[in-house]
Amino acid sequence: MNVTETNAEGLHRELRVVVGADELEEKLSSRLEELKSKARIKGFRPGRVPKEHLRKIYGRSVMAEVVQQAVQETSEKAISDREERPAFQPQLKLPEDEAEINQIFDGKGDLAYTMTFEVLPKVEVMDLATIALERPTTPVSDKDIDEAVDRIIATNPNYTPKDGPAKTGDRVTIDFVGKLNGEPFEGGTATDAPITLGAGGFIPGFEDGLEGVSAGEEKVIDATFPEAYGEPKLAGKAVKFDVTVKEVATPEKPTLDDEFAKSLGAESVGKMRETVKGRLEFDRNMASRLKMKRALLDALSDGHDFELPPTLVDNEFNAIWDQVLKDQEQSKKTFEDEGTTEEKAKGEYRDIASRRVRLGLLLSEIGSRNEITVSDDEVNKALIERIRQFPGQERQVYDFYRNTPEALAELRAPIYEDKVVDYVLELAKVTDKNVSLEELYKDLDDGQSSDGKNEED
């Protein structure tokens, strides 16, 4: 095998690999020798078939196997000998000229092919001990607990049946049958369904149609499914609901006592307050960690500047951009609606893609140098948590992840990232800083905490 580097611009590599005809012939001869003991050909005793006869019958098909094996072995060796790490699977360009292919298969020509790939850059990790971070902290006060308990009381009212017409805040218990073009549609029927007027829990028009109804009343309500509704057959469609009102009940503020606490699964008011405090502390610790992690990743990104494999950045950008376009299609919004242009948005998302690739390579390098790994037990715990999100489909979800290595890798990746982040945080200079609740949750706009503030999961 002879390997020649034909291009080494930046992280791009192109190699020309030549496997001599004599080397291919040697492999072919060895393979035919193996076939001698297995071949069953009329007129010859087992194991007595002349090699030249086997070559005449099977030569080209065996040579095809030899060439395939030679390409696999030599391409792997070419990479290994260079001690480089490809950023992705190298692309191979094999001979396409029919005459050249025939020469190779007839054992009269060398096998020559090219390999193109990008290599991972060498990453010089900064002195992690020089990173300085502030950990935002917000202790839970008795007032915080009181306010959280008040919210619990407000969202768990007692309902008392009444004779009068339903109004906002009342709970209306109904039977209904939804119809599209006069025919019932799947999922549009329910019995004893509780609807709280004003809660916005149903499609537009439905709750409005229940305003003023009384127990025992029958009514037809017109409503329209949103354009972005998950079921395409119903999205944007106007439908009618045949409704029978079973009960109208008005909310009453419950008394905060041990009975109320027990109705929520606590032993007493005191235990309920302890649970509330624990939940608030957990949420605030999670928000604090998330802000710390963001600040750490910013510091790592700003502290490193190395060339990125273009293909990795392109792949990351394409994944981000595809999601952006899907979100726009679903929300029916344009770039102009968001105060930008497609060109500007592409530039911003490409910067995000570059940052993600840079941090991914950097965290991988830090983890590798310090032998940080993710155990099977940790992955299994993550899998169990994911399975719990799909009640009734546990077996299907389990089988999907066990049979889909890419999906299982998606569970492993955030665990690995968090372990590397924890390692770096142990080395960094971290000081606590008391902040207000508003500041703690500022800019954390994915998810809702029990404090009533936004946070990321």
C-alpha positions in Angstrom: 0.0 0.0 0.0 1.2 3.5 -0.9 -0.4 6.6 0.5 0.2 10.1 -0.9 -1.3 13.3 0.7 -2.7 15.3 -2.2 -4.4 18.1 -0.2 -3.9 19.3 3.4 -5.5 22.7 3.4 -6.7 23.7 6.9 -8.5 20.7 8.4 -9.3 19.2 5.0 -7.4 16.1 3.9 -7.2 14.3 0.7 -5.2 11.1 0.3 -4.5 8.9 -2.7 -4.2 5.3 -1.7 -2.7 2.7 -4.1 -2.9 -1.1 -3.5 -0.6 -2.9 -5.9 -1.8 -5.6 -8.2 0.7 -8.0 -6.6 -0.8 -7.3 -3.1 -4.3 -7.9 -4.5 -3.1 -11.1 -6.2 -1.6 -12.3 -2.9 -5.0 -11.8 -1.1 -6.8 -13.4 -4.0 -4.6 -16.5 -3.9 -5.0 -16.8 -0.1 -8.8 -16.5 -0.4 -8.9 -19.2 -3.2 -6.8 -21.5 -1.0 -9.5 -21.2 1.6 -12.1 -22.1 -0.9 -10.3 -25.3 -2.0 -11.4 -27.1 1.2 -15.0 -25.9 0.9 -15.7 -25.9 -2.8 -17.9 -28.7 -4.2 -17.5 -29.0 -7.9 -18.7 -31.8 -10.1 -15.8 -34.0 -11.3 -13.5 -33.2 -8.4 -13.1 -34.7 -5.0 -13.6 -32.4 -2.0 -10.5 -30.4 -1.3 -8.9 -31.5 -4.6 -10.2 -28.7 -6.9 -7.1 -27.0 -8.6 -6.7 -23.4 -7.5 -6.5 -22.3 -11.2 -9.9 -23.9 -11.8 -11.4 -22.1 -8.9 -9.8 -18.9 -10.3 -11.4 -19.5 -13.6 -14.9 -20.0 -12.1 -14.9 -17.7 -9.1 -11.9 -15.3 -9.8 -13.8 -12.1 -10.5 -16.4 -12.5 -7.8 -13.7 -13.4 -5.2 -11.6 -10.5 -6.5 -14.6 -8.2 -5.8 -14.5 -9.4 -2.2 -10.8 -8.9 -2.0 -11.0 -5.3 -3.4 -13.8 -4.5 -0.9 -11.8 -5.9 2.0 -8.6 -4.1 0.7 -10.3 -0.8 0.6 -11.7 -1.2 4.2 -8.3 -2.3 5.6 -6.1 0.2 3.8 -8.4 3.2 4.4 -8.4 2.4 8.2 -4.7 1.9 8.2 -4.0 5.1 6.3 -5.9 7.1 9.0 -4.3 5.1 11.8 -0.8 5.7 10.5 -1.3 9.4 10.3 -2.6 9.5 14.0 -5.4 11.9 12.9 -9.0 11.9 14.1 -11.5 12.3 11.2 -14.4 14.6 12.1 -16.7 12.2 10.2 -16.5 9.1 8.1 -14.1 9.6 5.2 -15.5 9.8 1.7 -14.0 7.3 -0.7 -13.9 7.7 -4.5 -13.2 4.4 -6.2 -12.3 3.8 -9.9 -15.3 4.4 -12.2 -13.6 3.7 -15.6 -14.8 0.3 -16.8 -11.5 -0.6 -18.4 -9.6 0.3 -15.3 -12.0 -1.8 -13.2 -11.6 -4.8 -15.5 -7.8 -4.5 -15.2 -8.1 -4.6 -11.4 -10.6 -7.5 -11.4 -8.4 -9.4 -13.9 -5.4 -9.0 -11.6 -3.5 -6.8 -14.1 -3.9 -3.4 -12.5 -3.3 -1.6 -9.3 -6.2 -0.4 -7.2 -6.1 3.4 -6.7 -8.7 5.4 -4.9 -8.9 8.7 -3.0 -10.0 9.5 0.5 -11.3 12.9 1.6 -12.1 13.9 5.1 -11.8 16.6 7.7 -9.8 16.1 10.9 -10.6 17.3 14.3 -8.5 20.2 15.4 -5.9 20.0 18.1 -7.5 21.7 21.1 -5.3 23.5 23.6 -7.4 23.7 26.8 -7.0 26.9 28.8 -6.1 26.9 32.5 -9.5 26.0 33.9 -8.6 27.3 37.4 -8.5 30.8 36.0 -12.2 30.8 35.3 -14.1 33.0 37.8 -17.9 32.6 38.2 -20.6 33.9 40.4 -23.2 31.5 41.7 -26.6 33.3 42.1 -28.4 32.3 45.3 -31.9 33.3 46.6 -32.8 31.7 50.0 -36.4 30.6 50.5 -38.2 32.8 53.1 -41.4 32.2 55.1 -43.0 34.8 52.9 -42.1 32.8 49.8 -43.6 29.7 51.4 -46.8 31.6 52.3 -47.2 32.9 48.8 -46.6 29.5 47.3 -49.2 27.9 49.6 -51.7 30.7 48.7 -51.2 29.8 45.0 -51.9 26.1 45.8 -55.1 27.1 47.6 -56.2 29.3 44.7 -55.6 26.5 42.2 -57.4 23.8 44.3 -60.8 25.4 45.1 -63.8 23.5 46.5 -66.7 23.6 44.1 -70.4 23.9 45.2 -73.2 23.1 42.7 -75.5 26.1 42.0 -78.7 26.6 40.1 -77.9 29.9 38.4 -76.2 30.5 35.0 -72.5 29.7 34.6 -70.0 32.5 34.6 -66.2 32.9 34.4 -64.5 30.8 37.1 -67.3 28.3 37.5 -66.8 24.7 36.7 -69.3 23.2 34.2 -69.5 19.4 34.0 -70.8 18.3 30.6 -71.3 15.5 28.1 -70.5 16.5 24.5 -70.2 15.1 21.0 -68.1 17.0 18.5 -69.2 16.9 14.8 -67.4 17.9 11.6 -69.6 18.4 8.6 -72.4 16.7 10.6 -70.4 13.6 11.5 -68.8 12.8 14.9 -65.0 13.0 14.7 -62.4 10.9 16.6 -61.6 12.2 20.0 -64.5 14.7 20.0 -66.7 12.8 22.5 -66.6 12.9 26.3 -68.7 12.2 29.3 -68.7 14.1 32.6 -66.0 16.4 31.4 -65.2 19.3 33.8 -64.6 22.6 32.1 -63.4 25.7 34.1 -64.7 28.8 32.3 -61.9 31.2 31.6 -59.1 28.7 32.1 -58.6 28.5 28.3 -58.3 24.8 28.3 -60.4 24.2 25.3 -60.4 25.3 21.6 -61.5 28.9 20.8 -65.3 29.4 21.1 -66.1 26.4 23.3 -65.8 28.0 26.7 -67.5 31.2 25.4 -70.5 29.0 24.3 -70.8 27.7 27.9 -71.2 31.1 29.4 -74.7 31.5 30.9 -75.7 27.8 30.7 -77.5 26.0 33.6 -77.6 22.4 34.8 -79.9 20.3 32.6 -79.6 22.5 29.6 -78.8 21.2 26.1 -77.0 23.4 23.6 -75.1 23.3 20.3 -71.8 25.2 20.4 -69.8 26.5 17.4 -66.0 26.4 17.8 -63.0 26.4 15.5 -59.8 24.4 15.9 -56.5 26.4 15.7 -54.6 26.4 12.4 -51.6 24.9 14.2 -53.7 22.1 15.8 -51.8 18.8 16.0 -54.4 16.8 14.1 -54.2 17.9 10.4 -57.8 16.7 9.7 -59.1 19.2 12.3 -56.6 22.0 12.0 -58.5 25.3 11.2 -61.8 23.5 10.9 -65.1 24.9 12.2 -67.0 22.2 14.2 -70.2 21.9 16.3 -70.5 20.3 19.7 -73.8 18.9 21.0 -73.5 19.6 24.7 -75.6 18.4 27.7 -74.9 20.4 30.9 -74.8 18.0 33.9 -73.7 20.5 36.6 -72.7 24.1 37.2 -70.5 24.6 40.3 -69.0 27.8 41.8 -65.5 27.9 43.3 -65.0 28.5 47.0 -61.6 29.1 48.7 -60.8 26.0 50.9 -59.7 26.3 54.5 -56.0 25.7 55.0 -56.1 22.9 57.5 -54.8 19.3 57.9 -57.7 18.0 55.9 -56.9 20.2 53.0 -53.2 19.1 53.2 -54.2 15.5 53.3 -56.3 16.0 50.1 -53.1 16.9 48.4 -51.1 14.0 49.8 -49.5 15.6 52.8 -49.8 14.5 56.4 -50.5 18.0 57.8 -50.1 21.7 57.0 -46.7 21.6 58.5 -45.6 18.8 56.2 -47.1 20.5 53.3 -45.1 23.6 54.0 -41.9 21.5 54.3 -42.7 20.0 50.9 -43.3 23.4 49.4 -40.0 24.8 50.8 -38.1 21.8 49.4 -39.7 22.3 45.9 -38.9 26.0 46.0 -35.3 25.3 47.0 -34.9 22.7 44.3 -36.2 25.0 41.6 -34.0 27.8 42.7 -30.9 25.6 42.8 -31.7 24.3 39.3 -32.1 27.9 38.1 -28.8 28.8 39.8 -27.0 25.9 38.2 -28.4 26.7 34.8 -27.1 30.3 35.0 -23.7 29.0 36.3 -23.6 26.5 33.4 -24.4 29.2 30.9 -21.7 31.5 32.3 -19.2 28.7 32.3 -19.9 27.8 28.7 -19.6 31.5 27.7 -16.2 31.6 29.5 -15.0 28.4 27.7 -16.2 29.6 24.3 -14.6 33.0 24.8 -11.4 31.5 26.1 -10.8 29.2 23.0 -10.3 30.0 19.4 -9.5 27.1 17.1 -10.4 26.1 13.6 -13.7 24.1 13.3 -14.4 21.3 10.8 -16.6 23.0 8.2 -18.8 19.9 7.7 -19.5 19.7 11.4 -20.6 23.3 11.5 -22.7 22.9 8.3 -24.4 19.8 9.8 -25.2 21.6 13.0 -26.4 24.7 11.2 -28.7 22.6 8.9 -30.3 20.9 11.9 -30.9 24.3 13.6 -32.2 25.9 10.4 -34.6 23.0 9.7 -36.1 23.5 13.1 -36.4 27.2 12.6 -38.3 26.7 9.4 -40.6 24.1 11.0 -41.3 26.4 13.9 -42.1 29.2 11.5 -44.4 27.0 9.5 -46.3 26.0 12.6 -46.6 29.5 14.0 -47.4 31.0 10.6 -44.7 33.7 11.3 -42.1 35.2 9.0 -38.6 36.6 9.6 -40.2 40.1 9.1 -42.7 39.3 11.9 -39.7 38.7 14.1 -38.0 41.9 13.2 -35.2 40.4 11.1 -34.4 39.1 7.6 -33.6 35.6 6.5 -30.0 36.5 5.7 -29.4 38.0 9.1 -31.1 35.1 10.8 -28.9 32.6 8.9 -25.8 34.5 10.1 -27.0 34.5 13.7 -27.8 30.8 13.6 -24.5 29.9 11.9 -22.8 31.6 14.8 -24.8 29.5 17.2 -23.9 26.4 15.3 -20.2 27.3 15.4 -20.4 27.9 19.2 -22.1 24.5 19.7 -19.4 22.7 17.7 -16.6 24.5 19.5 -18.0 23.7 22.9 -18.8 20.1 21.9 -15.2 19.6 20.8 -13.8 21.4 23.8 -15.9 19.5 26.4 -15.1 16.2 24.6 -11.4 17.1 24.9 -11.6 18.0 28.6 -13.6 14.8 29.3 -11.2 12.6 27.4 -8.1 14.1 29.0 -9.6 13.5 32.5 -11.1 10.1 31.7 -14.7 11.3 32.4 -17.1 8.6 31.3 -20.9 7.8 31.4 -21.7 4.5 32.9 -24.4 2.1 31.6 -26.3 2.6 35.0 -26.4 6.4 34.3 -27.8 5.8 30.9 -30.3 3.3 32.2 -31.6 5.8 34.8 -32.0 8.4 32.0 -33.9 5.8 29.9 -36.2 5.0 32.8 -37.0 8.7 33.2 -37.7 9.0 29.5 -40.0 5.9 29.6 -42.0 7.4 32.5 -42.9 10.3 30.2 -45.0 7.9 28.0 -47.4 6.1 30.2 -49.0 3.1 28.5 -46.2 3.0 25.9 -43.3 1.9 28.1 -42.4 -1.3 26.1 -42.4 0.5 22.8 -40.3 3.4 24.1 -37.8 0.9 25.7 -37.5 -1.1 22.5 -37.1 2.0 20.4 -34.1 3.3 22.4 -32.5 -0.2 22.8 -32.8 -0.7 19.0 -31.7 2.8 18.0 -28.1 3.6 18.9 -28.5 7.3 17.8 -31.4 7.8 20.2 -29.5 6.2 23.1 -26.5 8.4 22.3 -28.9 11.4 22.7 -29.6 10.3 26.2 -25.9 9.8 27.0 -24.7 13.2 25.6 -26.3 15.5 28.2 -25.2 13.3 31.0 -21.6 13.5 29.7 -21.8 17.2 29.2 -23.1 17.8 32.8 -20.3 15.6 34.2 -17.6 17.6 32.4 -19.3 20.8 33.5 -19.2 19.6 37.1 -15.5 18.8 36.7 -14.7 22.2 35.4 -16.8 23.9 38.1 -14.7 22.1 40.8 -11.6 23.8 39.3 -13.1 27.2 38.7 -13.2 30.0 41.2 -16.9 30.2 42.3 -18.3 32.8 44.7 -21.9 33.0 45.9 -23.9 36.1 45.2 -27.3 36.8 46.7 -29.8 38.0 44.1 -33.5 38.8 44.0 -35.9 36.2 42.8 -36.6 38.3 39.6 -32.9 38.4 38.8 -32.4 34.7 39.5 -35.1 33.7 36.9 -34.4 36.5 34.5 -33.8 35.2 30.9 -34.8 31.7 31.9 -37.8 31.5 29.6 -38.2 27.7 28.9 -40.5 26.1 31.5 -42.3 27.3 34.6 -41.0 27.1 38.2 -43.1 26.6 41.3 -42.1 30.2 42.1 -44.2 31.3 39.2 -41.1 32.4 37.4 -39.7 31.0 34.1 -36.8 28.6 34.0 -35.2 26.1 31.7 -35.5 22.4 32.2 
